[in-house]
């Protein structure tokens, strides 16, 4: 299984007894039952995301344990700024990055659309909308702040033409239509620099292209799901480990046409690449003891 390197790992064990007015239920030895609950978290770190496991121990005194465990998780997450829970202990190992891991230098990328040769399975505007919705499915996934920006139409062809040995580079991120060699319905490719994104172990992406096979009998939902999958590649995610499929948007095969939103494991991959965005600063209410000036030119 793919593991991110370097990653700092940590384990926190916390004994928690959350207050309750309920009378403890006696056991044979007159001691209350203790329920152990563990969950995995991803926490932004100085050198990239850190994976951790937290174990809490709740007193089973007859209160609602589901509610109690949820309160315990919330209390622990509050101590770790930016932390998010991982769906299951195995989820963090399911997503894959490319063999040479890549990401964008900033958590965003723009794209242009070439509608020429669009599928006949639906109106041209419906196809554009489905592709746009697919790209938007990654917006701020997991609180990462990542987003794709649609800049409009272009007549530039997609550099990615489904032939891995002949992929030209033109400095534009273009999504479009064309026959794909090998019988595939979607194809994406990317280029990277030889430099790492500062402060990360990932190479900087510099360009991507996506091409869709127009002869496939798409529905709006299937095209949207395929677009979500291909845009996932274009932010740095590879196909999920085959042994852990189906069930994730980045799985290959039929799952690439199934999910219109990323699943939790797909989101974990985005967080591994881009971290969790810092919350926007809030401006306190009330009078301002300062003055702000806009741009100005002084002439003396």
ChimeraX attribute file (.defattr): number of C-alpha atoms within 10 A of each C-alpha:
attribute: neighborCount
match mode: 1-to-1
recipient: residues
	/A:1	9
	/A:2	14
	/A:3	12
	/A:4	19
	/A:5	9
	/A:6	12
	/A:7	15
	/A:8	15
	/A:9	12
	/A:10	11
	/A:11	12
	/A:12	12
	/A:13	11
	/A:14	15
	/A:15	13
	/A:16	15
	/A:17	14
	/A:18	13
	/A:19	11
	/A:20	12
	/A:21	8
	/A:22	10
	/A:23	9
	/A:24	16
	/A:25	12
	/A:26	11
	/A:27	9
	/A:28	6
	/A:29	6
	/A:30	9
	/A:31	10
	/A:32	15
	/A:33	16
	/A:34	15
	/A:35	12
	/A:36	15
	/A:37	13
	/A:38	16
	/A:39	15
	/A:40	20
	/A:41	23
	/A:42	23
	/A:43	24
	/A:44	21
	/A:45	15
	/A:46	10
	/A:47	12
	/A:48	21
	/A:49	24
	/A:50	20
	/A:51	23
	/A:52	18
	/A:53	17
	/A:54	18
	/A:55	19
	/A:56	21
	/A:57	19
	/A:58	21
	/A:59	21
	/A:60	19
	/A:61	18
	/A:62	14
	/A:63	15
	/A:64	9
	/A:65	14
	/A:66	9
	/A:67	9
	/A:68	18
	/A:69	20
	/A:70	10
	/A:71	13
	/A:72	21
	/A:73	17
	/A:74	12
	/A:75	11
	/A:76	15
	/A:77	17
	/A:78	11
	/A:79	9
	/A:80	13
	/A:81	12
	/A:82	18
	/A:83	23
	/A:84	19
	/A:85	20
	/A:86	20
	/A:87	15
	/A:88	13
	/A:89	12
	/A:90	12
	/A:91	16
	/A:92	24
	/A:93	17
	/A:94	23
	/A:95	28
	/A:96	23
	/A:97	23
	/A:98	14
	/A:99	8
	/A:100	10
	/A:101	19
	/A:102	28
	/A:103	27
	/A:104	21
	/A:105	17
	/A:106	13
	/A:107	19
	/A:108	16
	/A:109	19
	/A:110	15
	/A:111	21
	/A:112	20
	/A:113	24
	/A:114	19
	/A:115	18
	/A:116	14
	/A:117	15
	/A:118	20
	/A:119	19
	/A:120	13
	/A:121	15
	/A:122	13
	/A:123	11
	/A:124	14
	/A:125	11
	/A:126	14
	/A:127	21
	/A:128	20
	/A:129	14
	/A:130	22
	/A:131	25
	/A:132	19
	/A:133	19
	/A:134	28
	/A:135	27
	/A:136	22
	/A:137	21
	/A:138	24
	/A:139	17
	/A:140	19
	/A:141	23
	/A:142	23
	/A:143	19
	/A:144	22
	/A:145	20
	/A:146	24
	/A:147	19
	/A:148	21
	/A:149	14
	/A:150	14
	/A:151	10
	/A:152	10
	/A:153	15
	/A:154	17
	/A:155	12
	/A:156	16
	/A:157	21
	/A:158	28
	/A:159	26
	/A:160	25
	/A:161	24
	/A:162	25
	/A:163	12
	/A:164	11
	/A:165	7
	/A:166	10
	/A:167	16
	/A:168	11
	/A:169	15
	/A:170	14
	/A:171	11
	/A:172	18
	/A:173	23
	/A:174	25
	/A:175	26
	/A:176	28
	/A:177	23
	/A:178	21
	/A:179	17
	/A:180	19
	/A:181	13
	/A:182	8
	/A:183	10
	/A:184	13
	/A:185	22
	/A:186	23
	/A:187	22
	/A:188	22
	/A:189	19
	/A:190	20
	/A:191	17
	/A:192	18
	/A:193	12
	/A:194	9
	/A:195	11
	/A:196	17
	/A:197	17
	/A:198	10
	/A:199	9
	/A:200	18
	/A:201	20
	/A:202	22
	/A:203	21
	/A:204	22
	/A:205	24
	/A:206	17
	/A:207	22
	/A:208	27
	/A:209	28
	/A:210	26
	/A:211	26
	/A:212	27
	/A:213	22
	/A:214	19
	/A:215	16
	/A:216	15
	/A:217	13
	/A:218	19
	/A:219	15
	/A:220	16
	/A:221	17
	/A:222	20
	/A:223	28
	/A:224	29
	/A:225	27
	/A:226	29
	/A:227	30
	/A:228	30
	/A:229	35
	/A:230	27
	/A:231	25
	/A:232	25
	/A:233	23
	/A:234	26
	/A:235	25
	/A:236	24
	/A:237	23
	/A:238	23
	/A:239	22
	/A:240	24
	/A:241	17
	/A:242	12
	/A:243	9
	/A:244	14
	/A:245	16
	/A:246	17
	/A:247	16
	/A:248	24
	/A:249	29
	/A:250	32
	/A:251	26
	/A:252	17
	/A:253	13
	/A:254	13
	/A:255	18
	/A:256	26
	/A:257	24
	/A:258	21
	/A:259	22
	/A:260	23
	/A:261	21
	/A:262	22
	/A:263	15
	/A:264	21
	/A:265	24
	/A:266	29
	/A:267	24
	/A:268	27
	/A:269	26
	/A:270	29
	/A:271	25
	/A:272	23
	/A:273	26
	/A:274	27
	/A:275	25
	/A:276	25
	/A:277	16
	/A:278	12
	/A:279	10
	/A:280	6
	/A:281	6
	/A:282	6
	/A:283	7
	/A:284	7
	/A:285	6
	/A:286	6
	/A:287	6
	/A:288	9
	/A:289	5
	/A:290	5
	/A:291	5
	/A:292	5
	/A:293	5
	/A:294	4
	/A:295	4
	/A:296	6
	/A:297	5
	/A:298	4
	/A:299	4
	/A:300	3
